[in-house]
């Protein structure tokens, strides 16, 4: 009961964050250069076609995979939609990351503020994001369901780095009073490495087995209905 309550609270947090990100993403589709994050970039970067392509692909697909991945952790969705919905959402999530979100993130990493430290941090994040998602997909193709769930936990942990980055930035800046550049360079790494460390701890505590059991049970009840 406690696990399900915590899961529901975590899902609510991610859903609220996704809604907030959508509200902040919409203004960018005016394709103006002087908007929010783009004001931190030089005119040369804003005029670079590769950067702009990577930016718009990334902000669109990163939000999409965040939303597609969330229902996969909710047994109620499996009970309602069954294996077909579970598979379709998973395919969208995997394809979105492998083909669009992670590659476009690599483009943005090349133009990251903060020099080499930030560029390497964001680049490695995209590589790990791609690799964990691919391994989750390959495990599913091989019907190795325990490994599939474990790699998806790691993949979604990296997907949630956007949430962690903003939360950690707020805490570091307003609570610990770090300088802006110190905050930025710290969360560049902490947002995804910290999430992966937390994911490993939770997997050691049996999170993978819990989700696997919940989803299988939900799908079984759907088939039996």
PyMOL commands that set and color helices and strands:
alter all, ss='L'
color gray80, all
select helices_A, chain A and resi 2-30+36-40+43-46+49-73+75-110+115-141+145-159+161-175+180-204+207-224
alter helices_A, ss='H'
color red, helices_A
deselect
rebuild
show_as cartoon
